[in-house]
Amino acid sequence: MVRKSSGSLRAVLAENIRIFRKENELSQEALAEQCGLHRTYIGSVEREERNVTLGTLEVLAATLRVTVPQLLTEREASGSSRREEASE
């Protein structure tokens, strides 16, 4: 039997990619280009439509200058950025 990934984990990943991408002032297209991915792929990940491979997680994390666990960990204050947390 094929197992499907957790929808909630996809949601966490999607939100974190979006937050870290915006913190790095990258459009979906710019992030995709830097990762060697197609722009529509980044959009579909952010819309929780796709599962990503471990290799893609590593590339995304490196490009966004975060760790893979940071991409997969739910943030305590939904929608807050690292900059906001640092200034508190």
PyMOL commands that set and color helices and strands:
alter all, ss='L'
color gray80, all
select helices_A, chain A and resi 7-23+28-35+39-46+54-64+68-72+82-87
alter helices_A, ss='H'
color red, helices_A
deselect
rebuild
show_as cartoon
